[in-house]
């Protein structure tokens, strides 16, 4: 009898262990989600650029992007730089130089100082303000940088305010509503998005 009870105990113990393993595996599933990332880093005001025109040191220079988004270059004058990638700006400068430089000028653009990428966090956070970063920041990271929520924050009424020029000298403002509970759960849209330079996170 004792042997039978012992055997029954072992069977029950194994069953409990198996159920526990299944439960743990079910609750420990790693959830993955994809977010759209910017295609390339876009230059902006205050970024310091090193522009090299091959075999033309007089045309090469180190310059900062002005608040109006332009840079000044020898011969060709002002060139729009803000909103472009470094490669796109190099091609634009090379095209402008073609009428002044023999052959096809080879131009390279490198970023010496990254100063333009910044986001704003306003409202019911511990440390509202402007935050500069050297790499892209997600929405949750921006909230963390601002010290998290105050006790009065309406976490499920967040908004990301994004301002973009629309091509006709006007500014287009977009407001993206976000629920904090959805961010934590990994549900809903738009999710833990990557913030663009100039985005404002509003916490009512």
N, C-alpha and C positions, 0 to 999 in steps of 0.2 A: 504493500500500500504506500509505504513511504516513497518507494522508487517511482510509483505512478504519479504521486503528488509532485515529486521533484520534476518528472518529465513534463507534467502539465504546466508547472511554473516556468520551465524553460521555454515552452511553446508560447505562453502568454508574453513572456519577456521579449522574445524575438519579434512577436507581432507588434508590441508597443514600440520597439526600436525601429522597425520598418516603417510604421506610421509616422514616427518622429522624423525619420530621414526624408520621407516624401514631403512632409509638411515644411521642413526647412528648405528643401530644394525648391518647393513652390513659392515660398515667400522670399527667396534669395535670387530670383530671376533678375538678371541685369537687363534693364530696359534701355534700348537705344533709339535715338531720334536724330534725323538729319536736319540741319539748318542751312539756309543759303548764306554763303560767305561772300564778301566783296571780291570781285574778280581780281583786283589789284589795288595796292595802296594808292589813294588819290592824294595828290599834293594839295597843300593849302597855305594860307597866309602864315608868315613867319618861318616856314621851312627854309633851311639854308641849303642851297644847291651848288654842286661843283659841275660846271658845264665845260666840257673839253671839246674843242674843234681840232681834229687831228691835223698836225703840221701847221696849225695856225694859232700860235700862242697868244697873238694880239687879240684874237676873237674869243679866246677862252677866259673864263672868269668864275669866281665864287660870288654868289649873290643870294639875297633873301627874297622870297616872294612878298610883295607889298600887300597891304590890307585890301587893295582892289583886285588882288589875284594876278597881277601882272609882274613881269620881270623886265629889266632893261638890258638890251644887248647891243654891242657895237654894230654900227651900220644899219641893222634892221629895226632898231628901236624897241618898242614895247611888244612883248609876246605874252599871250594868255597862258598861265601855268597852272593856276588853281583849278582843281577838278579833273586834272589829267594824271595819268601815271607817268613815271619818269621816262619810260620808253616812248610813250606818245608825245611827250614834250620834246624829246630828242628828235623825233621825226618831224615835228612841226618846225623846230628851229632849222633843221637841215633843209627843209623845203624853202624856207624864207631866205636862206643863205645862197641858194642855187643861182640867183640872178646876180650875185656879187662875187662869188668864189668860183674859180675855174674847176670843172669836173663836178663830181658828186661829193660834197663835203660829208665827212664822217663825224657825227656828233654823238657824244655820250653824256648822259646826265646821271649823277649819283647824289644821293641825299646825305649831306654831312651832318645836319642837325634836324631832328624831327620835332617840331614845335607846334604843329597845327592840330594834331588830334586831341580833342578835348570833348567832354560831355558835361552836361549840367544835371544836377539832381536837386529838385526844389520841393518844398512842402514839408510834410510831417516825417522828416528823417532827422537823425541826431546831428549831422553836420552837412546842411545844405550848401551847395556852392558849385564852382567849376572845378572839374578834375581833368588834369592832363595825363596822358598815358603814352607809352612808347609802343604799344601794340593794341589790337582791337579788344574792346571790352564788351562783355555780354550784359544783359539787363540785370541779372542777379549780381554780377560782379560790381556794377555801378551802385546798386543798393548797399552792398557790403562796404564799398569805399566810402559811402556817405554815413557809415556808422549804424546802418539798419533803421528800422522804423521807430517812431515814438509810440507811446501808448494810445495816442489819439488817431493814428493812421488808419485810413480806410483802405486796407490792403488789396481788396478786390476791385478797386476802382482806379487802378494805376493807368497812366497814359504816357505814351512816348510821343513827343511832339517833334516832328521832322520837317525841316524847311528846305526846299529845293528851288533853284531858279527853273522856270519852265520854258526858257528859250525866247520869250518875247519881252525881256526886261522886267518881268514881274516875278514875284515870289509865290510859290505854291506851298501851303502849309498842310501837313497831313497829321492827323491824330490817331494813334494806334492804341485802342483799349486793351488792357491786360489784367487778368485776375491772378493774384499772387498764389491762391490755392492751386490754380491750374499749373503755375510754374513749378511748384513743389511736387505736384503729382505727375508732371510731365504730360499733362493732357491739354487739350484745347489749342487754339491758335491765338496769337502767332508763336507762342512758346518763348523760350529763353533766347531772344534774338540778339544778334550782334549789332551794337549801336554804331551809327555812323558819326563822323565828326560833326559837332554842332547839335546833336540830338539832345533833347531835354526830357528827363524823366520827372513826371509830376506825380507826387504822392499827396492826395487830398486828405 
